[in-house]
Amino acid sequence: MAVSPKVTKVIVRGYDRENEEFEAFVSVNGKGYQIKLGEEVELKDEVLEVLKNACIIAHEPVLDNRGNPTGDIREKSVPRYLVEKL
């Protein structure tokens, strides 16, 4: 007897609002999912896990104790998608 996977209603948004995309592609164990961003969708838990773990590397200047840039750049990991459970 096959167990049906748990499905959760969510809204997925892209982190980068300036370069807003309309869809996200996620692949889990060779199966692809095209997810519309900004709309209510139902996703399996394993797809949600991939979205939550997706990240991008942002670059930001290193500041001294007065708030002035030192000329160095620091890499920062930020979430690629924001997932809101309904």
The 8 nearest C-alpha neighbors of each residue, nearest first, counted from 0:
[[1, 2, 3, 4, 5, 6, 43, 44],
 [2, 0, 3, 4, 5, 6, 43, 44],
 [1, 3, 4, 0, 5, 6, 43, 44],
 [2, 4, 1, 5, 6, 0, 43, 44],
 [5, 3, 6, 2, 43, 44, 45, 1],
 [4, 6, 43, 44, 3, 7, 42, 45],
 [5, 7, 43, 42, 41, 44, 4, 8],
 [6, 8, 41, 42, 9, 43, 5, 44],
 [9, 7, 41, 85, 40, 84, 42, 39],
 [10, 8, 84, 85, 83, 40, 39, 41],
 [9, 11, 39, 83, 38, 37, 82, 40],
 [12, 10, 82, 36, 37, 81, 9, 83],
 [13, 11, 81, 36, 37, 80, 14, 82],
 [12, 14, 80, 15, 81, 79, 19, 16],
 [13, 15, 80, 79, 16, 81, 12, 78],
 [14, 16, 13, 17, 18, 19, 79, 80],
 [15, 17, 19, 18, 14, 13, 20, 12],
 [18, 16, 15, 19, 14, 20, 13, 21],
 [19, 17, 16, 15, 20, 13, 14, 21],
 [20, 18, 16, 17, 15, 13, 21, 14],
 [19, 21, 22, 18, 13, 36, 23, 16],
 [20, 22, 36, 35, 19, 23, 37, 13],
 [23, 21, 35, 36, 34, 20, 33, 24],
 [22, 24, 34, 33, 25, 35, 36, 21],
 [23, 25, 33, 32, 34, 22, 26, 31],
 [26, 24, 32, 31, 23, 33, 27, 46],
 [25, 27, 31, 30, 29, 32, 28, 24],
 [26, 28, 30, 29, 31, 25, 46, 45],
 [29, 27, 30, 26, 31, 45, 25, 46],
 [28, 30, 27, 26, 31, 25, 32, 46],
 [31, 29, 27, 26, 28, 32, 25, 46],
 [32, 30, 26, 25, 29, 27, 33, 24],
 [31, 33, 25, 24, 26, 34, 30, 46],
 [32, 34, 24, 23, 22, 25, 35, 31],
 [35, 33, 23, 22, 32, 36, 24, 40],
 [36, 34, 22, 21, 38, 23, 37, 33],
 [35, 37, 12, 11, 22, 21, 38, 34],
 [36, 38, 12, 11, 10, 35, 39, 21],
 [39, 37, 10, 36, 35, 40, 11, 9],
 [38, 40, 10, 9, 8, 37, 41, 11],
 [41, 39, 9, 8, 38, 10, 42, 35],
 [40, 42, 8, 7, 6, 9, 43, 39],
 [43, 41, 6, 7, 46, 40, 44, 8],
 [42, 44, 6, 46, 45, 5, 4, 7],
 [43, 45, 47, 46, 5, 48, 6, 42],
 [44, 46, 48, 47, 43, 49, 27, 42],
 [47, 45, 49, 48, 43, 44, 42, 50],
 [48, 46, 44, 50, 45, 49, 51, 43],
 [47, 49, 45, 51, 46, 50, 44, 52],
 [48, 50, 52, 46, 47, 51, 53, 45],
 [51, 49, 47, 53, 48, 52, 80, 46],
 [50, 52, 48, 49, 53, 47, 80, 82],
 [51, 53, 49, 50, 48, 54, 78, 79],
 [54, 52, 50, 79, 51, 49, 78, 80],
 [55, 53, 78, 79, 77, 52, 76, 56],
 [56, 54, 77, 79, 76, 57, 78, 53],
 [55, 57, 76, 75, 74, 77, 58, 54],
 [58, 56, 75, 74, 76, 55, 59, 77],
 [59, 57, 74, 73, 75, 72, 56, 60],
 [58, 60, 73, 72, 74, 61, 57, 75],
 [61, 59, 72, 71, 73, 68, 62, 70],
 [60, 62, 71, 72, 68, 69, 73, 59],
 [63, 61, 68, 66, 67, 69, 60, 64],
 [62, 64, 66, 65, 67, 69, 68, 61],
 [63, 65, 66, 62, 67, 68, 69, 61],
 [66, 64, 63, 67, 62, 68, 69, 61],
 [65, 67, 62, 63, 64, 68, 61, 69],
 [66, 68, 62, 63, 65, 69, 64, 61],
 [69, 67, 62, 70, 61, 60, 63, 66],
 [70, 68, 71, 62, 61, 63, 67, 60],
 [71, 69, 68, 72, 60, 61, 62, 67],
 [72, 70, 61, 69, 60, 73, 68, 62],
 [71, 73, 60, 61, 59, 58, 70, 74],
 [74, 72, 59, 58, 60, 61, 75, 71],
 [75, 73, 58, 57, 56, 59, 72, 76],
 [74, 76, 57, 56, 58, 77, 73, 59],
 [75, 77, 56, 55, 57, 54, 74, 78],
 [76, 78, 54, 55, 75, 56, 79, 57],
 [79, 77, 54, 80, 53, 55, 14, 76],
 [80, 78, 54, 14, 53, 55, 13, 77],
 [81, 79, 13, 14, 78, 12, 50, 82],
 [80, 82, 12, 11, 13, 14, 83, 78],
 [83, 81, 11, 10, 80, 84, 12, 9],
 [82, 84, 10, 9, 11, 85, 81, 12],
 [85, 83, 9, 8, 82, 10, 7, 11],
 [84, 9, 8, 83, 10, 7, 39, 40]]
